[in-house]
């Protein structure tokens, strides 16, 4: 199981060095475990080069089994040990507010059923303040941008689209275009402004806030047009078509990161799986 765990961690981290840091073992130990798997399988499962580690076709097949086996192993160990050894205590989660109102609630409900003895502390904020908490060791898991935790901590990452949203009666031909934006240091703000500038649209910031609820309210009230995750478009607002004078918005990165040394934490493993499942369901994938 240690060999499989090292293999899965290397795939998630993108390199043996980062996997070793996440597992809190030496780099040679991770290399030896992967070599042992390759000897047993009789196939090369990872291609290692200066850019990192990537899966071979045999590695892709093995990874699907490895993740299922690791999950089953942790579940079996928990069941055999009895209720008194089930995860308990506090876990602290850092959460980007945009994701807190769409993806997280359903995952939280499922997690509470699976781990009733675990107390979750959820800190909602933007990437910069969450990163400060992570650097001080305050966060066990972060769900947001890939910069919330160090690069080696990223376990899952994907690109999701932003969409324009405005009130039905909003004038999209206004010049300059009134915008509703998240306040700095929002990392998605500048790419939106750059897209407008490349499209030749003049703009002005009519409203800005650090709160997703305030941004949604301003959009619904017709103060301006904004860029949101698809699942965050407020009730009563519309998503204008591209031919209405607005550029295609950039894709943005979301990621799940974990504090080093938590790979065997059953509660965090469950939460990560639930968040990944919820994110896959709630946010469209990149084309």
N, C-alpha and C positions, 0 to 999 in steps of 0.2 A: 504493500500500500504506500510506503514511503517513496518508492520508485515512481508509482503512478502520480502521487501528489507533486513530486518534483517536476515531472513531465507537464502536468496540467498548469502548474505555476509558471513554468518557462513559457508556455504558449501564451498565457494571459499577460505576462510581463513583457514578452517580446525578446528577451535575452536571458541567458543563464545567470549573468551577473545580477540583474534586477530580481530574478526569481530567488537567488540565494539570499539577497537582502530581505525579501518579503518573508522567506521561510526562516530567516535567522540561522542559516547554516553556511558553511563555506562553499565557495564556487566549485572547488574540486569535488566536493561531496555531491552536488547536483549533477555535475558532468558524469561522475561515475554511475549514478543511478540511471541516467538516461542511456548511457552506454550499455548497462546491464539489461535494460528493456530492449534495446536494439539487438543485443545478442540473443535474448530469449525469443524475440519475434522473428529473427532472421532477416529483418528488413531495416533499412534506415528510416527513422521516423522524423528526424529534424535535420534541416540544412542550416549549418552554422556558418556565418560569414561576418565581416566587419559591421554590417548593417543590423545584425541581431540573429534571431532564430526564426525559421519559418517551417511550416509543416510540409512533409512529403505526402503523397496520396495515402501511403500506409499510415502515416501519422494522423491524418484526418480521420481515418477509420478508427484508429486506436483511441483518439481523444473522445469520441462519442461514447465509447465503452468506459473509458477511464472516469469520466464525469459521473456516469451512472453508478459505477462500482464504488467510487468514493462516497457518493451520497448514501448508497445502501450500507456501506461499511459504517459510516457515522450513525445512521439510524439504528443499525443492529446493535452497535456498542451501547447506544443510549438505552435501547429496550432491555438488553440483558442486564445492564447495571441497575435498573430499577428507577423508580420515580425520584429517589433522593439524589441521584446523580444527574438528573436532567439539568440543562442550563438554567442558571439563576443569576441574580444580581443585575447591575445596570450596564447597558450598552448606550453609547452616545453617538448619535447619527447627525451628520451635517447634511442639510438639504437645501438645494436651490429652490427659491419660492415658486418659480414657474412650474416646477415639477411637483411641488407639495400639494397643489390644489387639483392635480389630475391623476398622476400615477400613484402617489403614495397612499391615499386613504384605503384603497382596496387591499394593497399589500400589507398594510398595518393590521387590518382586520384579520387576515389570514394568519399573520405572524402571531397575533395574540392568542389564537386558538392553538397553534403549534407549540408555543412557548409561554404558557401562562405565568411562569415564575420569573420571567425576565422583565425588568423595568426599562423602558425605552425613554431616553432623554433626546428629544429632537430639537436641534438648533437650526432655525431657518434663516437664511441670509444670502448675500451675494458671494461670489467666488473669493474676493480679496479678504474679507473678515473671516471666512471659513478657513482659508489657507493659514491664517495666523493661528487659529485654534489647532489646526492639524499639526503645524510645526511645533506647537507646545505639547503635543501628544494628547490633546483633549478629545479627538475624534477617533472612534473605532472604525467607522465606515462613512463615506461621503458619496452622495448621489447628486451630481451636478456637472460642472465643467471638468475636463481632465486636469486643470491647473489647481484644483482645490487641494490635492495631495501631491507629494513628489511623484515624478514619472514612474518610478519603480512600483508605486502603490496601485496603479491603474490595473483593474482586473477585467474590465469590459468597457467597450467604447463603441459608439456608433454615431452616424450623422443623421440629423432629423431636419425637416424643413421648417422655416418660418413662413407665415402667411400674412398678407395685409388684412387689416380689419378696420371697418369704419361704420358709422351710422348709415342707415339706408338713404337718408336725404343729404349726406355729406357731399360737398362739391369737390370732386377729385381733380378738377381743372383749375382750382384756385392757384394763384401765382403771387407770392411763393406758397408752397404747399404747407399747411399747418400740420405739424407732427406731434404725436403723443409718444414719448419715449421713456425708457427707464433711465434714471439718473446714473451718472458716473459713480462707481467704476464698472458699470455693466459692460461685459466683454462683447456683447452682441450689438451694441449700439453703433460703433464706428463702421462695421461692415454694412449696416443698413444705410447710413449716411453716404458711404462711398458708392453704393449701388445707385442711389438717387442722383448723385453728382455725375457718375458715368453716363446715366440716362439723360442728362441735360436738364434735370428738374431742379428749380430753385426751391429752397425749403426754409422754414423757420420752426423753431421749437415752441409750440404753443402750450405744452404741458409736459412736465416730467416728474417722476416720483420713484422712490425705491420700492414702492408697494405694488404688487401685481393687481390687487383689487382696485387701487386708485387708478392705475393705468386702464384697467377694463372699464371702470366707471366713466372716465374721461372720453374713451373711444365711443362708448354707448351714448354719451350725451352729445356727441357731434362736435367736440372740441377740435379733433384732428383725426388723422389716420395713423395707425400704429402697426407694428410688426410683432406678432405673437406666435407661440407654438399653436398648432392647429387646435389642440384640445383646450386652449385657453381663450378662444374667441368668445366674448360675452354674449349672453342671450340678447337678441334684438339687433345685434350687429351683423354685418354682411361681409363676405370675402370678395372684394372687387376682382373682376377678371383682368388679365394682363393687358388686354387691349384698351383699358381705361386710363392709359397714360402712366402706369406704374411699372417699374422694372421687376424682373424676377429676383426674388430675395435669395440671399446666400443660405447654404446649409450651415447648421451649427452643430458643435460636438457636445454630446452628453456622455457621462462616464460614471462608472461605479469604482471607487477606490477603497482600499482597506489598509488599516494600520499594519505595519510589519509584525509578524509573529502571530497572526490571528487565523492562519489557514485551517487550524483544527478546531476553531470555535464553532460549535454546532449551531448556535443561535445566529451568528453572523452569516454562516453558510446558508441557512434557511432564508434569512432576510435578503441576501444577495440574489438567490434564485427567484424569490418572489418579486423583487424589484425588476430583475431582468425580464421576467414573464410579463409583468404589468407594463413595462416600457415598450416591449415588443407589440403588445396589444393596443396601447393607447396612442403611440406616436408612429406615424407612417415612416417607412424606411426610405432611404435615399434611392432615387431612380437608378 
